[in-house]
């Protein structure tokens, strides 16, 4: 079965796709509204992250920092939309992506600006508080 996966960070890179899926996958550009984008740091590594916006505010670049336990933190801004690409992937690819994203990200079904329904990985904020 074919699934749609919206990626906005490292999974947009062909080298990472080859590592995770064993091949490069061409994507179609799309936007995801209603989410906050930023970075999350685990130890010495920093990764892109998104999560559903809690605020009703729109536009601007309000910066928020959420401190986690130990060396984990999330820095985020409210953009007009998260830019990324939609990949067509198999059920096996989704399992590989689940493993790659790890325990701090949750796969969620969303509706993109184009009307396409796709899975996206968002940060599990509770893990950082």
C-alpha positions as CSV (number, residue, x, y, z in Angstrom):
1,X,0.0,0.0,0.0
2,X,1.2,3.5,-0.8
3,X,1.2,6.2,1.9
4,X,2.0,9.9,1.8
5,X,4.6,11.3,4.1
6,X,5.2,15.0,4.6
7,X,8.8,15.7,5.4
8,X,10.3,19.1,6.4
9,X,13.8,18.4,7.7
10,X,16.5,15.7,7.3
11,X,14.2,13.3,5.4
12,X,14.2,15.9,2.5
13,X,17.9,15.1,2.0
14,X,18.7,12.5,-0.6
15,X,21.6,11.0,1.5
16,X,19.3,10.5,4.5
17,X,16.6,9.1,2.3
18,X,19.1,6.5,1.0
19,X,20.1,5.6,4.6
20,X,16.5,5.3,5.8
21,X,14.6,3.9,2.7
22,X,17.5,2.5,0.7
23,X,16.7,4.9,-2.2
24,X,16.1,8.5,-3.1
25,X,12.4,9.5,-3.3
26,X,11.3,12.5,-5.3
27,X,8.8,14.7,-3.4
28,X,6.1,17.2,-4.3
29,X,6.3,20.6,-2.5
30,X,3.5,21.4,-0.1
31,X,2.7,23.5,3.1
32,X,1.4,22.5,6.5
33,X,-0.4,25.3,8.4
34,X,-1.2,25.4,12.1
35,X,2.1,24.0,13.2
36,X,5.2,25.5,14.9
37,X,8.6,24.8,13.4
38,X,12.0,25.0,15.0
39,X,14.8,22.8,16.2
40,X,15.2,20.3,19.0
41,X,18.6,19.5,20.6
42,X,19.5,16.1,22.0
43,X,23.0,16.1,23.5
44,X,25.3,17.6,20.8
45,X,22.9,17.0,17.9
46,X,20.2,19.5,16.6
47,X,17.3,18.4,14.5
48,X,14.3,20.1,12.8
49,X,11.0,19.7,14.7
50,X,7.4,20.7,14.4
51,X,4.4,20.5,16.7
52,X,0.8,21.8,16.6
53,X,0.5,25.5,17.4
54,X,-1.2,26.1,20.7
55,X,-1.5,29.9,20.2
56,X,-4.1,31.6,18.0
57,X,-1.6,34.1,16.9
58,X,-0.8,34.3,13.2
59,X,2.2,35.5,11.2
60,X,5.2,37.1,12.8
61,X,8.1,35.3,14.3
62,X,7.4,34.9,18.0
63,X,10.2,33.0,19.6
64,X,9.6,30.5,22.4
65,X,12.1,28.3,24.2
66,X,11.0,25.2,26.1
67,X,13.6,23.7,28.4
68,X,13.6,19.9,28.8
69,X,15.4,17.6,31.2
70,X,19.2,17.5,31.0
71,X,20.5,18.7,27.6
72,X,17.2,18.6,25.7
73,X,15.6,21.8,24.5
74,X,13.2,23.0,21.8
75,X,13.5,26.4,20.2
76,X,10.6,27.3,18.0
77,X,9.0,30.1,15.9
78,X,5.5,30.6,14.5
79,X,5.8,30.8,10.7
80,X,3.1,31.3,8.2
81,X,3.4,27.6,7.3
82,X,5.8,24.7,7.4
83,X,7.4,24.1,4.0
84,X,8.2,20.6,3.0
85,X,7.7,17.8,0.5
86,X,5.3,14.9,0.2
87,X,6.9,11.5,-0.4
88,X,5.0,8.5,-1.7
89,X,6.2,5.6,0.5
90,X,5.3,2.0,1.3
91,X,4.1,0.6,4.6
92,X,7.6,-0.8,5.1
93,X,9.1,2.7,4.4
94,X,6.8,4.1,7.1
95,X,8.2,1.6,9.6
96,X,11.7,2.6,8.6
97,X,10.9,6.3,9.1
98,X,9.3,5.5,12.5
99,X,12.6,3.9,13.6
100,X,14.6,6.8,12.2
101,X,12.5,9.4,13.9
102,X,12.7,7.6,17.3
103,X,10.8,8.0,20.5
104,X,10.7,11.8,20.6
105,X,8.6,12.1,17.4
106,X,5.0,11.0,16.9
107,X,3.6,10.2,13.4
108,X,0.3,12.1,12.9
109,X,-2.1,12.3,10.0
110,X,-2.6,15.9,8.8
111,X,-4.2,17.8,5.9
112,X,-1.8,19.9,3.9
113,X,-2.4,23.2,2.1
114,X,-3.1,21.3,-1.2
115,X,-5.8,19.2,0.5
116,X,-3.6,16.1,0.5
117,X,-3.7,14.0,3.6
118,X,-0.3,12.8,4.7
119,X,1.6,11.6,7.8
120,X,4.1,13.9,9.5
121,X,6.4,13.5,12.4
122,X,5.9,16.0,15.2
123,X,7.9,16.4,18.3
124,X,6.3,14.9,21.4
125,X,6.4,18.0,23.6
126,X,5.7,16.1,26.9
127,X,9.1,14.4,26.5
128,X,10.7,17.8,26.7
129,X,8.9,19.3,29.7
